[in-house]
Amino acid sequence: MNNSLSADADTSAAVPRPAAPRTPPVPDDGPARAQYVEELLGDPFAPDNPHGQEALLAADDQREVPAATEELLARVGLGAEFVPRALGGRLASVEELAQVLRPVFRRDVALGFGAGMTALFAASVVWTAGDERQCQDTARRLLDGGRITILHREFAHANAILRGEYTARPRPGGGYLVGGRKEVVINADRADAFVAYVRTAPGNGPDSHSVFLLETDRLPARTVHRLPRARTHGMRGAHYAGLELDHCPVPADALVGRLGEGVSLSLRTFQVSRALVSGSALVAGMDSALRYAVRAVTESRRGAVLRGRRARVLAGVFADLLACDSLAVAGLRLLDLAPEHALIPSAAVKYAVSALLHEDLDELAAVLGARGYDRGPTYGGFQKLVRDLPVAGLGHAGTADTQAVLVPHLRTLAHATWRGEAGHEAPAELFTPGGESTTLDFRRLDADPRDPQSGCDGLLAALLAAAARLDGQRSRGTRWAALADLARAFADEVRALAERCATLSGRSDAGALAPAAYVLVDRYCLLLVAASCLAVCENAGSSTEDGGLLAEPEWALLALTRVGRRLGLEVPELPDGVPQELAAGLLDRYRRGRSFDLYGMRLA
């Protein structure tokens, strides 16, 4: 008996497959979509939630993707978040994209990269320099649920993810032959397109690499070898694997942009990557880490108020988180409002946020104590964050990458700081989370630092201007007066930094290897954190969801005090009760189910 169905057979009697669960329509508004994703993923600590911590940790133990959650995100079209609206997707503001991704990263950093953000790292190169066919094909692939990943070029400070590279040579008759091997590439074993940085010239000059869009359906299968999964200590559920290209013929129209433009394109598009990693993965991950610590303390005290040393630690980490988010959001909004000026600020955002939150993880581990090693669903996510967050920031390689951008421009920073005092203050729009924005135009991203009102000098100028304005706020009380004193100390440090940068620029060893240059980079980035704190506090309204916490001086006082001590400044003692009040604000957000970042969004 033939059980096959002919083309014109009646299939009405066929047993239908179970339909996928219906999900509500995806909102068009960015913040509403963030809330939509949060509610869709549900309470992470509910034992019956298939997308909760129990399922996510089980998948991590098995080194597998949490399949149900990845399928859910695919069903609601997460890929559309990475496609510009002009190409049929939902991507407009990069700040809104970070908000949409935070609910995913709060639950699982590896999932956020593997099922989501890596696609933008790859596609952003196409949005920046691709032709119409490349843009249309990439958009269609992502909108249809396909996968695209990135093959980075090798860096001098390479870890496993950045080690190895590909080379290309012209092919007789047109096109190129690409060969090479990388051992650790996220989604290499399941992507159907790769954006590859490929060496096309010898040496390490600016024209040494080019970018190719390698679509597997246009390549001979025998020349593309997917290598086995690689075991990583962090982000164990992400699919890291190798990819080898063996004399792979690549059509001429796979070249993205111009030949030899790869280094420039990496400088342009990494601005988006750095800002998004900081503003979504790192901030959201630390939000969850802090929540574990608050839970541990309140459980042991039966929900009492936070007091003592642990309360001071939690208040300090909360202040750091708000400070880091202030700088991260400023970097995200700068990309939306003036992307041509974002090169140096985006590197500073990544450098500062990674460094500060890494320190805070150690502080939280001390608060959690033995609970920090618990592998169960209540606290097991903390140990996972300890493993995952360094991979998200690429560890030392990520720090070296940002330093390489910042060090050469110390001379520019010295001159720009003084121009900042003359009125080139960054606009208030940079420091208003969730404020009106514009659509990110990837083609406006620039590989050369600009020198305008809204660039890196504008951020330092915002600190100088805020310090001057705070002098007029002293009559509001002792805490505002204390904040004015702190701001004045930071303004003096800005001037001292400018003088040290000017001195360094005249030295013969002022290049990338001068140790003094790295010290100044560190100080510069911490000053940007302080500038962002003051500006966010100054521009915050009193009608926010958290009752105006951001508009009050306590969080900025504690944040700037901690930054000042890192800089070695002589900072005054905090006014009485500041850490305790901030700890109370933290506990209030925890009890009301609000996130600990600038947005204070409602959690599931």
C-alpha positions in Angstrom: 0.0 0.0 0.0 1.4 3.4 -1.0 1.1 5.7 2.0 2.5 8.7 0.1 0.2 11.6 -0.9 0.0 12.7 -4.5 0.2 16.4 -5.3 -3.6 16.6 -5.8 -4.5 14.3 -3.0 -7.2 15.3 -0.4 -5.2 16.2 2.7 -8.2 17.3 4.8 -8.1 14.0 6.8 -4.5 14.4 7.7 -3.8 14.8 11.4 -2.9 18.4 12.0 0.3 19.2 13.9 -0.1 20.9 17.3 -0.1 24.6 16.8 2.5 26.7 18.5 1.2 28.6 21.5 -0.3 32.0 20.5 1.5 35.1 21.6 0.1 38.6 21.7 1.1 41.1 19.0 4.5 42.7 19.5 4.1 46.4 20.4 5.6 49.0 18.0 6.9 51.2 20.8 10.4 50.3 22.1 9.8 50.6 25.9 6.5 48.7 25.4 8.4 46.0 23.6 10.8 45.7 26.5 7.9 45.3 28.9 6.4 42.8 26.5 9.6 40.6 26.4 9.8 40.8 30.2 6.2 39.6 30.7 6.6 37.0 28.0 9.6 35.4 29.7 7.7 35.4 33.0 8.9 35.1 36.6 12.4 33.7 36.5 11.9 32.1 40.0 8.6 30.4 39.3 9.2 26.6 39.4 6.7 25.9 36.6 8.1 28.6 34.2 9.8 26.9 31.2 11.8 30.1 30.8 12.8 30.4 34.4 16.1 29.9 36.3 15.5 26.2 36.8 15.3 25.6 33.1 18.1 28.0 32.2 20.5 26.5 34.7 19.7 23.0 33.7 20.5 23.9 30.1 23.7 25.6 31.2 24.8 22.4 33.1 24.2 20.4 29.9 26.1 23.1 27.9 23.0 23.5 25.7 20.9 26.4 24.6 17.6 26.7 26.5 15.6 25.4 23.5 12.2 26.5 24.7 13.2 30.0 25.4 15.2 30.4 22.2 12.2 29.1 20.3 9.9 31.6 22.1 12.2 34.5 21.2 12.3 33.3 17.6 8.5 33.0 17.5 8.1 36.7 18.5 10.7 37.7 15.9 13.6 38.8 18.0 15.6 38.9 14.7 13.5 41.8 13.6 15.0 43.9 16.4 18.3 43.9 14.5 16.9 45.0 11.1 16.3 48.7 10.4 12.7 49.8 9.9 13.5 50.9 6.4 14.3 47.2 5.6 11.1 45.8 7.3 12.4 45.3 10.8 11.9 47.1 14.2 15.4 48.7 14.7 15.3 52.4 15.1 16.8 53.7 18.3 19.8 51.8 19.7 18.7 52.8 23.2 15.4 51.2 22.7 17.1 48.0 21.4 19.2 47.9 24.6 16.0 48.2 26.6 14.4 45.3 24.7 17.4 43.1 25.2 17.8 43.7 29.0 15.0 41.3 30.0 16.8 38.5 28.1 20.2 39.4 29.6 18.8 39.7 33.1 18.0 36.0 32.8 20.8 34.5 30.8 23.8 36.4 29.3 24.7 33.5 27.0 21.1 33.4 25.6 21.2 37.1 24.9 24.3 36.7 22.8 23.6 33.4 21.2 20.0 34.0 20.3 20.2 37.7 19.7 22.9 40.4 19.9 25.6 38.6 17.9 23.4 38.9 14.9 23.5 42.7 15.1 27.3 42.6 15.5 27.5 40.9 12.1 24.6 42.7 10.4 25.7 46.2 11.5 28.7 45.9 9.1 26.2 45.3 6.2 23.9 48.2 7.4 27.0 50.4 7.5 28.6 49.7 4.1 26.6 47.0 2.3 25.0 47.5 -1.1 21.3 47.1 -1.7 21.4 43.4 -2.4 23.5 42.6 0.7 21.2 44.7 2.9 18.0 43.1 1.4 19.4 39.6 1.7 20.6 40.1 5.3 17.3 41.7 6.3 15.3 38.8 4.8 17.5 36.2 6.5 17.0 37.8 9.9 13.3 38.4 9.5 12.8 34.8 8.4 14.5 33.5 11.5 17.9 32.8 10.0 21.2 33.1 11.8 24.2 35.3 11.0 27.4 35.6 13.0 30.7 37.4 12.8 34.2 36.2 12.2 36.5 38.7 13.8 40.0 39.5 12.6 42.8 38.5 14.9 44.0 40.9 17.6 47.4 41.2 19.2 45.9 40.6 22.6 43.8 37.7 21.2 41.9 35.3 23.4 40.4 32.1 21.9 37.4 34.1 20.4 39.7 36.5 18.6 42.5 34.1 17.7 43.0 32.9 14.1 42.0 34.6 10.8 41.1 34.1 7.2 43.0 35.3 4.1 41.7 36.0 0.6 43.4 36.2 -2.8 41.9 37.1 -6.2 40.5 34.2 -8.1 41.1 33.7 -11.8 37.9 34.7 -13.6 36.6 36.9 -10.8 35.9 36.7 -7.1 38.2 35.5 -4.4 39.5 32.3 -2.8 39.2 32.5 1.0 41.0 30.1 3.4 41.7 30.0 7.1 40.4 28.7 10.4 39.0 29.9 13.7 38.4 27.6 16.6 35.9 29.6 18.6 33.1 31.4 16.9 29.6 31.8 18.4 27.0 30.0 16.3 29.6 28.8 13.8 27.9 25.4 13.7 24.4 26.7 13.0 24.7 30.0 11.2 23.7 30.3 7.5 25.7 33.5 6.9 29.0 34.9 8.2 30.3 38.5 8.1 34.0 37.8 7.9 37.0 40.1 8.5 39.5 38.6 6.0 43.2 39.5 5.4 43.6 40.8 1.8 47.0 42.4 2.1 50.2 41.7 4.1 51.2 43.6 7.2 49.1 45.3 9.9 48.3 48.6 8.2 44.9 50.2 7.9 44.3 48.5 4.5 45.2 45.0 5.5 41.7 43.5 5.9 38.4 43.5 4.0 34.9 42.3 4.9 33.0 39.6 3.1 29.4 38.5 3.5 29.7 34.7 3.2 26.3 33.2 2.6 26.5 29.4 2.8 23.9 28.9 0.1 26.2 30.6 -2.3 29.4 28.7 -1.3 30.4 25.1 -2.3 29.6 22.9 0.7 32.9 20.9 0.3 34.9 24.1 1.1 33.1 25.0 4.3 33.9 22.8 7.3 32.1 23.4 10.6 34.3 22.2 13.4 33.2 20.6 16.7 31.8 22.6 19.6 34.3 24.4 21.8 34.1 24.1 25.6 34.2 27.5 27.3 34.2 28.2 31.0 31.7 31.1 30.6 28.5 31.2 28.5 28.5 27.4 28.4 25.1 27.3 26.7 26.2 29.4 23.8 27.1 27.5 20.7 30.8 28.2 20.3 32.4 26.1 17.5 35.1 26.4 14.8 34.9 27.2 11.1 37.4 26.3 8.5 37.3 27.6 4.9 39.4 25.5 2.5 40.1 27.5 -0.7 36.5 28.6 -0.7 35.5 30.4 -3.9 33.6 33.6 -2.9 31.8 35.7 -5.5 33.0 39.3 -6.1 29.7 40.8 -4.9 30.3 39.2 -1.4 32.8 42.1 -0.7 31.2 44.5 1.8 32.3 48.1 1.1 35.7 48.6 -0.6 38.7 46.3 -0.7 40.9 47.1 2.3 38.2 48.8 4.3 38.0 46.2 7.0 39.9 48.0 9.8 37.8 51.2 9.2 34.6 49.2 9.3 35.6 47.5 12.5 36.3 50.9 14.1 32.9 52.2 12.9 30.7 49.2 13.8 32.4 48.3 17.1 31.0 51.6 18.5 27.6 50.0 18.4 28.8 46.7 19.8 30.6 48.3 22.7 27.6 50.5 23.6 25.2 47.6 23.4 27.3 45.1 25.4 27.7 47.7 28.1 24.1 49.0 28.0 22.4 45.7 27.9 24.5 42.6 28.8 26.7 44.2 31.5 24.2 46.5 33.2 21.4 43.9 33.0 23.7 41.1 34.3 24.7 43.2 37.2 21.1 44.1 37.9 20.5 40.4 38.4 23.6 39.9 40.5 22.6 42.7 42.8 19.1 41.1 43.1 20.6 37.8 44.3 22.5 39.7 47.0 19.4 41.7 48.2 17.5 38.5 48.3 20.1 36.8 50.5 20.3 39.7 52.9 16.5 40.1 53.2 16.0 36.3 53.6 18.4 36.2 56.5 16.8 39.2 58.1 13.2 38.2 57.4 12.5 41.2 55.2 13.8 43.7 57.7 15.4 47.0 56.7 19.0 46.8 55.4 21.5 47.8 58.0 25.2 47.5 58.8 28.1 46.6 56.6 26.2 44.6 54.1 23.7 47.4 53.6 26.6 49.8 52.9 28.0 47.3 50.3 24.6 46.9 48.6 24.0 50.7 48.5 27.5 51.2 47.0 26.9 48.6 44.3 23.5 50.1 43.6 25.1 53.6 43.2 27.8 52.1 40.9 25.1 50.4 38.8 23.2 53.7 38.4 26.4 55.4 37.6 27.4 52.9 35.0 24.0 53.0 33.4 24.2 56.8 33.3 27.3 56.5 31.1 26.0 53.6 29.1 22.7 55.3 28.3 24.6 58.5 27.3 26.7 56.4 25.0 23.6 54.7 23.5 21.8 58.0 23.0 24.8 59.6 21.4 24.7 56.8 18.8 21.1 57.7 18.1 21.5 61.5 18.1 25.0 62.0 16.7 26.6 58.7 15.6 29.5 60.4 13.8 30.8 61.6 17.2 30.6 58.3 19.1 34.0 56.7 18.5 35.8 57.7 21.7 32.8 57.8 24.0 31.7 54.3 23.1 35.2 52.9 23.9 35.1 54.8 27.2 31.7 53.4 28.0 32.9 49.8 27.5 36.1 50.3 29.4 34.5 52.0 32.5 31.4 49.8 32.8 33.4 46.6 32.5 36.0 47.7 35.1 33.5 49.0 37.7 31.0 46.2 37.5 33.8 43.6 37.7 34.8 45.1 41.0 31.2 45.1 42.2 30.8 41.3 41.4 33.5 40.7 44.0 31.8 42.8 46.6 28.5 41.0 46.0 30.2 37.6 46.3 31.3 38.6 49.8 27.7 39.5 50.7 26.3 36.3 49.4 28.9 34.1 51.1 28.1 30.4 50.7 24.9 31.2 48.8 27.1 32.4 46.0 28.2 28.8 45.3 24.6 27.4 45.4 23.8 25.6 42.2 20.0 25.6 42.8 17.5 27.9 41.0 17.3 30.4 43.9 21.0 31.5 43.8 22.6 29.4 41.1 22.3 32.2 38.6 24.9 34.3 40.5 27.7 31.8 39.9 26.6 31.6 36.2 27.0 35.4 36.0 30.4 35.3 37.5 31.4 32.9 34.6 29.4 34.6 31.8 30.1 38.4 32.3 33.8 38.3 31.7 33.2 36.5 28.4 30.6 39.1 27.4 33.3 41.8 27.9 36.0 39.7 26.2 38.1 40.0 29.3 41.6 41.5 28.8 41.2 41.5 25.0 38.2 43.8 25.4 40.1 46.1 27.6 43.1 46.2 25.2 40.7 46.9 22.3 39.2 50.0 24.0 42.6 51.2 25.2 43.8 51.1 21.6 41.1 53.5 20.6 41.5 55.8 23.6 45.3 56.1 24.0 46.1 57.8 20.7 43.6 60.6 21.4 44.9 61.8 24.8 46.4 64.9 23.1 43.0 65.6 21.5 41.3 65.2 24.9 43.7 67.8 26.5 42.8 70.5 24.0 39.1 69.5 23.8 38.7 69.9 27.6 39.7 73.5 27.5 37.4 74.1 24.6 34.7 72.4 26.7 34.9 75.2 29.3 34.2 77.7 26.5 30.7 76.3 26.1 30.8 73.0 24.2 28.7 71.1 26.7 27.0 67.9 25.6 23.3 68.4 25.2 20.9 67.4 28.0 19.2 65.0 25.6 22.1 62.6 26.1 21.3 62.3 29.8 17.5 61.8 29.7 16.9 58.0 29.6 13.9 57.2 27.5 13.7 60.7 26.0 13.0 61.5 22.4 15.5 60.1 20.1 16.1 59.5 16.4 16.8 56.5 14.1 20.4 55.3 14.2 21.9 55.9 10.8 24.7 53.3 10.6 26.3 55.0 7.6 27.0 58.1 9.7 29.3 56.1 12.0 32.9 57.5 11.7 36.2 55.8 12.2 37.9 59.2 13.0 37.3 61.0 16.2 35.3 64.2 15.8 35.7 67.4 17.9 32.2 68.7 18.4 29.8 69.7 21.1 28.4 66.2 21.5 31.7 64.2 21.5 34.0 63.0 24.2 35.0 66.6 25.1 31.3 67.5 25.4 30.9 64.9 28.1 33.8 66.3 30.2 32.4 69.8 29.6 29.1 68.6 31.0 30.9 67.9 34.3 32.5 71.4 34.4 29.1 73.0 33.6 27.3 70.9 36.2 29.8 71.8 38.8 29.3 75.5 38.2 25.5 75.1 38.3 25.5 73.1 41.5 27.2 75.9 43.3 23.8 77.7 43.1 22.0 74.7 44.7 23.8 74.8 48.0 20.9 76.5 49.7 18.7 73.3 49.1 20.4 71.6 52.0 23.6 69.9 53.3 23.4 67.0 50.8 23.2 69.3 47.8 26.1 71.3 49.2 28.1 68.1 49.6 27.3 67.2 46.0 28.5 70.7 44.9 31.8 70.2 46.8 32.3 66.8 45.2 31.5 68.2 41.7 34.0 71.0 42.3 36.7 68.4 43.2 36.0 66.5 40.0 36.1 69.7 37.9 39.6 70.3 39.3 40.6 66.8 38.4 39.4 67.4 34.8 41.8 70.3 34.6 44.6 68.3 36.1 43.9 65.5 33.6 44.2 68.0 30.7 47.5 69.2 32.0 48.9 65.6 32.3 47.6 64.8 28.8 49.4 67.8 27.4 52.6 66.8 29.2 52.4 63.3 28.0 51.8 64.3 24.4 55.2 66.0 24.3 57.1 62.8 25.4 58.9 60.5 23.0 57.2 57.4 24.5 53.7 58.8 24.2 52.6 56.1 21.9 50.5 53.1 22.6 53.0 51.4 24.9 53.5 54.3 27.4 52.3 53.1 30.8 51.4 56.6 31.8 49.0 56.8 28.9 47.0 53.8 30.2 46.8 55.5 33.7 45.3 58.6 32.1 42.8 56.6 30.1 41.6 55.0 33.3 41.2 58.4 34.9 39.5 59.9 31.9 36.9 57.1 31.8 36.2 57.5 35.5 35.7 61.2 35.0 33.1 60.4 32.3 31.3 58.3 34.8 31.2 61.2 37.2 30.0 63.6 34.4 27.2 61.3 33.5 26.0 60.9 37.1 25.8 64.6 37.6 24.1 65.2 34.3 21.5 62.4 34.8 20.7 63.7 38.3 20.4 67.3 37.0 18.1 66.3 34.2 15.9 63.8 36.1 12.3 64.7 36.7 10.6 64.1 40.0 7.7 62.1 38.4 9.7 59.0 37.7 8.5 55.5 38.6 10.8 55.2 41.5 9.5 58.3 43.2 12.2 60.7 42.0 15.2 58.8 43.3 17.3 59.9 40.3 16.4 63.6 40.9 17.6 63.5 44.5 21.3 63.8 45.4 21.9 60.7 47.5 22.7 58.2 44.7 25.0 60.7 42.9 26.7 61.5 46.2 27.5 57.9 46.9 28.5 57.1 43.3 30.8 60.1 43.0 32.4 59.4 46.4 33.2 55.8 45.2 34.6 57.1 41.9 36.6 59.8 43.7 38.2 57.2 46.0 39.1 55.1 42.9 40.8 58.2 41.5 42.6 58.9 44.8 40.9 62.2 45.4 40.4 63.6 48.9 36.6 63.2 49.2 34.7 64.4 52.2 32.7 62.0 54.4 29.2 61.4 53.2 26.5 63.3 55.1 24.8 61.1 57.8 22.2 58.6 56.5 23.1 58.7 52.8 24.0 55.0 52.4 21.1 54.0 54.6 18.6 56.0 52.5 20.0 54.5 49.2 19.8 51.0 50.7 16.2 51.8 51.6 15.5 52.9 48.0 17.1 49.7 46.7 15.0 47.6 49.0 11.9 49.5 48.0 12.6 48.7 44.3 13.2 45.0 45.2 9.9 44.7 47.1 7.9 46.5 44.3 9.5 44.3 41.6 11.4 47.0 39.8 14.7 46.8 37.9 17.7 48.4 39.6 18.8 50.4 36.5 17.9 53.9 35.4 14.5 52.8 34.0 13.1 51.1 37.0 10.9 48.9 34.8 8.3 46.6 36.2 9.6 43.0 36.4 7.5 39.9 35.8 
